[in-house]
Amino acid sequence: MPPFQYRATLSFAKQMDEADPLREFRSKFLLPKTNSGDKIYLCGNSLGLQPTTVSSYLSKELEKWETLGVEGHFKGENPWVFARKTSKPALAILLGAKESEVTPMNSLSTNLHLLLVSFYRPRPGKYKILAEAGAFPSDQFILASQAKFHGYDPNEAILEIKPREGEHTLRTNDIITKIEQHAHELAMIMMAGVQYYTGQWFDMEKISACAKAHGVPVGFDLAHAIGNVPLQLHQWKVDFATWCSYKYLNAGPGNVSGVFVHDDHGQHFNGPRFTGWWGTNEKTRFQMQNDFQALPGADGWLLSNDNVLGLSALQASLDIFIEADMGRIRKKSELLTGYLEFLIRDSCDDPSLINIITPSNPKERGSQLSLFIHKRGKEIFEHMHSEGVVADWRNPNVIRVAPCPLYNSFTDLYNFGKIIKQSIRKFVE
Ligand SMILES: *Cc1c(COP(=O)(O)O)cnc(C)c1O
């Protein structure tokens, strides 16, 4: 808990903004506008805002394309053949990985399939995948289609962990117990880092340790975790992970994803893997021969040459993350999320009307609260939207609100608090 009491007043919010070491970072982002000012943008968990520097980063590459044409692959500052390498130091910091363990490529769903080719190795009697119930639909489709691809019925192969009756999130002990009970039949554990619907940050370290103790490979989907919560994938001995760059990472719609493969595997991998020319030894790549010599580390999973324009937009954002520092971002995230929780409780303390399903323990959440609205949720959501609040609605009745430390202020949250209070009065009380 912060060493002070939160207050639902504008002067308190302004005081918090003045004391915020990251306050200048808001001006590095383009905020959508209303007629009278900035929207209250609380949707960075879905699509992060555009850094003001993106267009100049892109222009550089466009200019190279214009002036050098194909020679841009080998000439100029940052030749395109090495484009992905620029992002590695920052990605490694955000993920708690070695640079050799990360590489940017493809999109999240594509990467998850590629990683499962290597890490989901089912055999009779040991073919099950442990996953959280209610995972993001793409992840559910991916797991089901991978099980089918190996000849298993997804209903049998996918073992879901559900919250206890009357609860919305998972207890770490229940996850551990489930792993222990089923370890003998598990081929893999695949979970979100931060769950998209509830905002719960799973105890990745404990889950990995338990998986390791039982010899079961473990992977995480970090779509809602990267750039949101501090990660230590190497130290936690996570086997593999993927993410997307357009949510908390602010790299633009559909932009480049990436993979993490622990060096315990990546440095001498001889399991199955789908390969392409970008994953082979750089010295022989352009000799156009047919013997594949995998690059060491995560790079061995590369298929295609780099998406240079995408990577340059990503870099604009990563440079901001490095300047801001993940430690400071996390500190502000805890304060903002705590303040948001306080304001929501202040606007309505009736849990039969609004229930915050995201854990209240800061160690079990990042920058997101999911509000389970029992009555007239859609009307409340739409009214807030007409007042300039950008949040998101997830069926059947959840509003997700995500304050992003890089561009949201305490005043944004104060204003959100006023609007949600009005909306509740208008429709429910
Ligand atoms: C956003 C998100 C995706 C999106 O996948 P794409 O391949 O980038 O379209 C997948 N899984 C999870 C958990 C997500 O949050």
The ligand as a MOL file (V3000), in Angstrom:
LIG
                    3D

  0  0  0     0  0            999 V3000
M  V30 BEGIN CTAB
M  V30 COUNTS 15 15 0 0 0
M  V30 BEGIN ATOM
M  V30 1 C -4.2610 -10.1480 -28.3170 0
M  V30 2 C -4.0910 -11.6100 -28.1250 0
M  V30 3 C -3.8900 -12.4510 -29.2220 0
M  V30 4 C -3.8970 -11.9120 -30.6270 0
M  V30 5 O -3.2300 -12.7510 -31.5060 0
M  V30 6 P -2.6810 -12.1910 -32.9190 0
M  V30 7 O -2.0370 -13.3600 -33.5170 0
M  V30 8 O -1.7460 -11.0540 -32.5860 0
M  V30 9 O -3.8460 -11.6910 -33.6950 0
M  V30 10 C -3.7140 -13.8010 -28.9660 0
M  V30 11 N -3.7230 -14.3020 -27.7050 0
M  V30 12 C -3.9030 -13.5030 -26.6310 0
M  V30 13 C -3.9070 -14.0720 -25.2480 0
M  V30 14 C -4.1100 -12.1430 -26.8020 0
M  V30 15 O -4.3330 -11.3620 -25.7550 0
M  V30 END ATOM
M  V30 BEGIN BOND
M  V30 1 1 1 2
M  V30 2 1 2 3
M  V30 3 2 2 14
M  V30 4 1 3 4
M  V30 5 2 3 10
M  V30 6 1 4 5
M  V30 7 1 5 6
M  V30 8 2 6 7
M  V30 9 1 6 8
M  V30 10 1 6 9
M  V30 11 1 10 11
M  V30 12 2 11 12
M  V30 13 1 12 13
M  V30 14 1 12 14
M  V30 15 1 14 15
M  V30 END BOND
M  V30 END CTAB
M  END
